[in-house]
Amino acid sequence: MRLDKARAAQLLGELKGAPVLVFGDLMLDEYLFGEVNRISPEAPVPIVRVLRESAVLGGAANVAANLKALGAEPILVGTLRQDVAGERVLGLLGRLGIRRDGIVVDPERPTIIKTRVIGQQQQMLRIDREEPGALGGGAIADLCARLDDLLGEAKAVVVSDYAKGVIGPEVMTELRARCKAKSLSWIVDPKPAHKTLYEGATLMTPNRKELEALSGLVAGTDAEVAAAGARLREALNVKGLLITRSEKGMALIAPEEGHREPWMIPTEAREVFDVSGAGDTVVAAFAASVAAGTDWREAAMLANAAAGVVVGKVGTATVTPEEVLAHYQSQEAN
């Protein structure tokens, strides 16, 4: 079962202006695009002749960019340093019309930069510039204050965890309590190292490898995914899981929403160029749908369709409602 184009159009229209708070690790994603014609005489490595460069929002900032592209209204909370990369992130946010009042300036840690070298449409190398680790007390206090100020505006919350330091015990304790008090759904794009921080989440969006690491079980077949998901839900008291399974599509496990058995959603992707950032698209589309009051099953199908579009692009990317609807039209034509 999948959404038809008319229903997808209706749901996408309902996302317009839906306020979603995004909390997590902010990054700058740089790309060097070039051509490869020879091997270096200095070492057995290809030489990439750079033809163009670009920079886009990464990490939690890419979740916010995806929300904005879909028509929702992101409220971004995270940290940056006032360095060159941080200024570039702020500039990109400004150009997209994404508000910046939730961003904390942290002088102790440089802004995270991921630089990808692309040759002949293939990623050849990634260079990470970062200093991950726990935040200092001042940054933690400032983040808690921002959350306290801004959560009242949101209809759903995304925790975008890249395990770089923003998501930590103190802030998550505050976030959990505030979401419970305001009856806000909070949706986690997880990292297994932070498993205990997600206790009580409304929903998590792990991929297959993350599900295996979080549950301690193999999750290859449909039955194995169901067993691993059940164990993880029980361990963390999580209401639901939306598991991304690459070429196998997605699995929605949400008994509290009336879905007693895992619901398997076939992939929407027709060709895959790059999966970087696809998880950001999934969590953004699902959270925006939840904020707009959409049923979880339809939210999952819409997120699946959005992911099917974004993996057909090179690099960290976003997807618009028009692109999602064009995708439905092409699928229906076939």
C-alpha positions in Angstrom: 0.0 0.0 0.0 1.2 3.5 -0.8 -0.3 7.0 -0.9 -1.8 8.1 -4.2 -0.8 11.4 -5.6 -4.0 13.2 -4.6 -3.7 12.1 -1.0 0.0 13.0 -1.0 -0.8 16.4 -2.3 -3.4 16.9 0.5 -0.9 15.8 3.2 1.9 18.0 1.8 -0.5 21.0 1.8 -1.2 20.4 5.5 2.5 20.6 6.4 2.6 24.3 5.5 3.7 26.3 8.5 3.7 23.3 10.9 6.2 24.3 13.7 8.8 21.7 14.5 11.7 22.3 16.9 14.9 20.7 15.8 17.6 20.1 18.5 21.0 18.7 17.8 24.4 18.9 16.3 24.8 21.7 13.7 27.3 21.2 10.8 28.6 22.7 7.6 28.7 20.2 4.7 31.3 21.2 2.0 31.6 19.5 -1.4 34.5 19.5 -3.8 33.3 18.2 -7.2 35.8 17.2 -9.9 37.0 14.8 -12.5 39.5 11.9 -12.2 41.8 11.2 -15.1 44.9 9.8 -13.6 46.6 8.2 -10.6 49.0 10.2 -8.5 52.7 9.4 -9.1 53.3 10.1 -5.4 51.0 7.4 -4.1 48.4 4.9 -5.5 45.5 7.3 -5.2 43.4 9.1 -7.8 43.9 12.8 -8.5 40.7 14.8 -8.4 40.8 18.0 -10.5 38.3 20.2 -8.7 35.8 21.9 -11.0 33.4 23.4 -8.5 32.7 23.8 -4.8 29.5 24.1 -2.7 28.5 24.3 0.9 25.2 23.3 2.4 23.7 22.8 5.9 24.5 19.6 7.6 23.5 17.6 10.7 20.5 19.0 12.6 20.7 22.1 10.3 20.0 19.8 7.4 16.9 18.5 9.2 15.8 22.2 9.5 16.5 22.8 5.8 14.4 19.7 4.9 11.5 21.0 7.0 11.7 24.4 5.4 11.8 22.9 1.9 8.7 20.8 2.7 6.9 24.0 3.8 7.0 23.4 7.6 8.5 26.0 10.0 11.7 24.8 11.7 12.8 26.1 15.1 16.5 25.2 15.3 18.4 24.8 18.6 22.1 23.9 18.7 25.6 25.4 19.1 28.1 27.1 16.8 31.4 28.9 17.2 31.7 32.4 15.8 34.3 31.2 13.3 34.3 31.2 9.5 32.3 27.9 9.2 29.8 29.2 11.9 29.2 32.4 9.9 28.7 30.3 6.8 26.1 28.2 8.6 24.3 31.3 9.8 24.4 32.8 6.3 22.9 29.7 4.8 20.1 29.6 7.5 19.4 33.3 6.8 19.1 32.7 3.0 16.6 29.9 3.6 14.6 32.0 6.0 15.3 29.7 8.9 15.2 31.5 12.3 18.4 31.6 14.3 17.3 32.7 17.7 17.7 29.2 19.1 21.4 29.0 18.3 23.9 29.2 21.1 27.4 30.6 20.5 29.9 28.2 22.1 33.5 29.6 22.0 34.9 26.3 23.3 34.3 24.1 20.3 34.8 24.9 16.6 31.9 24.6 14.2 31.8 21.1 12.7 32.8 20.8 9.0 32.4 17.7 6.8 34.2 18.0 3.5 33.4 15.4 0.8 35.4 15.0 -2.4 33.3 13.8 -5.3 34.9 12.5 -8.5 32.8 11.3 -11.4 29.6 11.5 -9.3 31.2 9.2 -6.6 32.3 10.1 -3.2 36.0 9.4 -2.9 37.0 10.9 0.4 35.5 12.6 3.5 37.4 15.0 5.7 35.9 15.8 9.2 37.0 18.8 11.2 35.5 18.6 14.6 36.2 18.4 18.4 33.4 16.2 19.7 32.8 15.8 23.4 30.6 17.0 26.2 29.6 20.6 26.3 30.7 23.0 29.0 28.3 24.1 31.7 27.7 27.5 30.1 26.6 26.1 26.8 24.4 23.5 28.5 22.6 26.2 30.5 22.1 28.3 27.4 20.7 25.4 25.5 18.2 24.6 28.3 17.2 28.2 28.4 16.6 28.2 24.6 14.5 25.0 24.8 12.5 26.5 27.7 11.8 29.6 25.5 11.0 27.9 22.3 9.3 24.6 23.0 6.0 26.3 23.6 5.9 27.3 19.9 6.4 23.7 18.6 3.9 21.0 17.6 6.6 18.3 17.5 10.3 18.0 18.3 13.2 16.3 16.5 16.3 15.2 18.3 19.0 15.0 15.6 21.9 13.2 17.3 25.2 12.9 15.6 27.0 12.1 18.8 29.2 15.3 18.6 28.3 16.7 22.1 25.1 18.7 21.9 22.9 15.7 22.9 23.9 15.0 26.5 22.4 13.8 29.8 21.6 17.2 31.3 19.9 18.7 28.3 18.0 15.5 27.5 16.7 15.3 31.0 15.3 18.9 30.6 13.9 18.2 27.1 12.2 15.0 28.2 10.5 16.8 31.2 9.4 19.7 29.1 8.0 17.6 26.3 6.1 15.5 28.8 4.7 18.6 30.5 3.6 20.1 27.2 2.4 16.7 25.7 4.8 17.2 22.8 5.8 14.3 20.5 9.6 14.0 20.4 11.2 12.0 17.6 14.8 10.8 17.7 17.2 10.2 14.9 19.5 8.1 17.1 23.2 7.1 17.7 23.6 3.8 19.5 26.2 5.3 21.9 23.5 7.5 23.4 20.9 4.8 23.8 19.9 5.6 27.4 19.3 9.2 26.6 16.3 8.3 24.4 14.2 6.7 27.1 10.5 7.6 26.8 10.8 9.0 23.3 7.7 9.1 21.2 9.4 7.6 18.2 12.9 6.7 16.9 14.1 6.5 13.3 17.1 4.1 13.3 18.5 2.5 10.2 19.0 -1.3 10.2 22.6 -1.1 11.6 21.5 1.3 14.3 18.6 -1.0 15.2 20.9 -3.9 15.6 23.3 -2.0 17.8 20.6 -0.5 19.9 18.7 -3.8 20.4 21.6 -6.3 20.4 19.7 -8.5 17.8 20.2 -9.2 14.1 17.6 -7.3 12.0 17.9 -8.6 8.4 14.6 -10.3 7.7 11.1 -8.9 8.4 10.7 -11.2 11.4 14.1 -10.2 12.8 13.2 -6.5 12.4 10.0 -7.1 14.3 11.8 -8.9 17.2 14.6 -6.3 17.4 12.1 -3.5 17.3 10.0 -5.1 20.1 13.1 -5.5 22.3 14.1 -1.9 21.7 10.7 -0.5 22.4 10.4 -2.4 25.7 14.0 -1.4 26.8 13.5 2.3 26.2 9.7 2.6 26.7 9.5 4.1 23.2 6.0 4.3 21.7 7.1 3.6 18.1 9.9 3.0 15.6 10.3 3.9 12.0 13.1 1.8 10.7 14.9 2.6 7.4 16.0 -0.6 5.6 17.8 0.7 2.5 16.5 -1.2 -0.6 13.9 -3.0 1.6 12.1 0.3 2.4 10.9 1.0 5.9 9.2 -0.7 8.8 6.8 1.1 11.1 6.4 -0.4 14.6 3.8 1.5 16.5 1.4 -0.6 18.7 0.2 2.5 20.5 -1.1 3.9 17.2 -3.1 0.7 16.6 -0.5 -1.0 14.4 -0.2 -4.3 16.2 2.1 -5.9 13.7 5.1 -4.2 12.1 4.0 -2.5 8.9 6.5 -3.0 6.0 6.6 -0.1 3.5 8.4 -0.9 0.2 11.1 1.4 -1.0 10.2 4.4 -3.2 13.7 4.9 -4.5 14.2 4.1 -8.2 17.9 5.0 -8.4 20.3 5.8 -5.6 23.2 8.2 -6.1 23.9 9.2 -2.5 22.3 8.3 0.9 24.1 11.0 2.9 21.5 13.1 4.7 18.6 10.7 3.7 17.9 10.0 7.4 17.5 13.8 7.9 14.8 13.9 5.2 13.0 10.9 6.8 12.8 12.4 10.3 11.9 15.9 8.9 9.1 14.6 6.8 7.7 12.4 9.5 8.0 15.0 12.2 6.3 17.7 10.1 3.5 15.3 9.4 3.1 14.6 13.1 3.1 18.3 13.8 0.3 18.7 11.2 -1.8 15.9 12.9 -1.2 13.2 10.2 -1.7 9.5 11.1 1.6 7.8 11.7 1.1 5.3 8.8 0.5 8.1 6.3 3.4 10.1 7.8 5.7 7.1 7.3 4.6 6.7 3.6 5.2 10.4 3.0 8.6 10.2 4.6 9.4 7.1 2.5 8.5 9.0 -0.7 10.6 12.0 0.3 13.6 9.8 1.0 13.0 8.1 -2.4 13.6 11.5 -4.1 16.5 12.7 -2.0 18.7 9.6 -2.5 18.5 10.3 -6.2 20.5 13.5 -5.6 24.3 13.8 -5.1 25.3 15.1 -1.7 23.3 16.3 1.3 20.1 17.5 -0.1 16.5 18.5 0.5 13.2 17.8 -1.2 10.2 20.0 -2.1 6.5 19.1 -2.2 6.7 19.6 -6.0 9.5 17.0 -6.3 7.6 14.6 -4.1 4.5 15.0 -6.3 6.5 14.6 -9.5 7.9 11.4 -8.0 4.4 10.1 -7.4 3.4 11.1 -11.0 6.4 9.2 -12.5 5.7 6.1 -10.3 2.0 6.1 -11.3 3.0 6.4 -15.0 5.0 3.2 -14.6 
